[in-house]
Amino acid sequence: MAKYLKKPLCKTKVVRFADGETHVDVDESVKGKEIYIIQSTSRPVNDNVMELFLTVSACKRAGAADITCVIPYYGYARQERKNKNRANPISSSDVA
């Protein structure tokens, strides 16, 4: 049970393969439930973002009714502006 949330944590399994791929399994039923995923996107940013994406995807496929992501540190926040004329790399929006 999460101390401050006063809610039980869902059992998940994250596996990293030798080639760098990530696999996420949700090990209990989330069908019809309201899910909160707490995931920071700090270093290594891309690994943590991919883990978040795959966790959301796994919960969707398992039938979760509603999924809310709580991201205490948003790794792509500094890219939320154009840095040059005609430049369009606003990666923060893409990640969101």
C-alpha positions as CSV (number, residue, x, y, z in Angstrom):
1,M,0.0,0.0,0.0
2,A,1.3,3.4,-0.9
3,K,1.9,5.3,2.3
4,Y,0.7,8.7,1.2
5,L,-1.8,7.7,-1.4
6,K,-3.5,5.2,0.9
7,K,-4.2,3.0,-2.2
8,P,-2.7,-0.3,-3.1
9,L,-0.1,-0.3,-5.8
10,C,-0.7,-2.4,-8.9
11,K,1.7,-5.2,-9.6
12,T,3.7,-4.6,-12.8
13,K,6.7,-6.1,-14.2
14,V,9.2,-4.1,-16.3
15,V,11.8,-6.2,-18.3
16,R,14.7,-4.7,-20.2
17,F,16.0,-6.9,-23.0
18,A,19.7,-7.1,-23.9
19,D,19.1,-5.0,-27.0
20,G,17.6,-2.2,-25.0
21,E,14.0,-2.9,-25.6
22,T,11.5,-2.5,-22.7
23,H,8.6,-4.8,-22.0
24,V,5.8,-3.9,-19.4
25,D,3.3,-6.4,-18.0
26,V,0.4,-5.5,-15.7
27,D,0.2,-8.5,-13.4
28,E,-3.4,-7.9,-12.1
29,S,-6.8,-7.0,-13.4
30,V,-7.3,-3.3,-14.1
31,K,-10.4,-3.8,-16.2
32,G,-12.9,-1.0,-15.6
33,K,-10.7,0.7,-13.0
34,E,-9.4,4.2,-12.7
35,I,-5.6,4.0,-13.0
36,Y,-3.0,6.5,-11.9
37,I,0.5,6.0,-13.3
38,I,3.3,7.8,-11.4
39,Q,6.4,8.0,-13.5
40,S,9.2,10.6,-13.6
41,T,10.9,11.2,-16.9
42,S,14.3,12.0,-15.4
43,R,17.5,10.3,-16.5
44,P,17.5,8.2,-18.6
45,V,14.8,10.3,-20.1
46,N,14.0,8.2,-23.2
47,D,14.0,5.0,-21.3
48,N,11.6,6.4,-18.7
49,V,9.3,8.0,-21.4
50,M,9.1,4.7,-23.2
51,E,8.4,2.8,-20.0
52,L,5.5,5.3,-19.4
53,F,4.2,4.8,-22.9
54,L,4.3,1.1,-22.6
55,T,2.6,1.1,-19.2
56,V,-0.2,3.3,-20.5
57,S,-0.6,1.0,-23.5
58,A,-0.6,-2.2,-21.3
59,C,-3.3,-0.6,-19.1
60,K,-5.4,0.3,-22.1
61,R,-5.2,-3.2,-23.6
62,A,-6.1,-4.6,-20.2
63,G,-9.4,-2.6,-20.2
64,A,-8.7,0.2,-17.7
65,A,-11.6,2.7,-17.6
66,D,-9.5,5.8,-17.1
67,I,-5.8,6.4,-17.1
68,T,-4.1,9.5,-15.5
69,C,-0.4,10.0,-15.7
70,V,1.3,11.9,-12.9
71,I,4.7,13.1,-14.1
72,P,6.7,14.8,-11.3
73,Y,9.6,15.7,-13.6
74,Y,8.8,16.2,-17.3
75,G,12.0,15.5,-19.2
76,Y,11.1,17.3,-22.4
77,A,9.7,20.5,-20.9
78,R,12.6,22.6,-22.0
79,Q,11.7,21.9,-25.7
80,E,8.3,23.6,-25.4
81,R,9.4,26.6,-27.5
82,K,10.7,27.3,-31.0
83,N,14.4,28.1,-30.9
84,K,14.8,29.5,-34.4
85,N,12.6,30.9,-37.2
86,R,10.9,28.1,-39.1
87,A,12.1,25.6,-36.6
88,N,9.4,23.3,-35.3
89,P,10.9,20.8,-32.8
90,I,8.4,21.2,-30.0
91,S,9.1,17.7,-28.7
92,S,7.3,18.4,-25.4
93,S,4.0,18.5,-27.3
94,D,4.8,15.3,-29.1
95,V,5.6,13.5,-25.8
96,A,2.4,14.8,-24.2
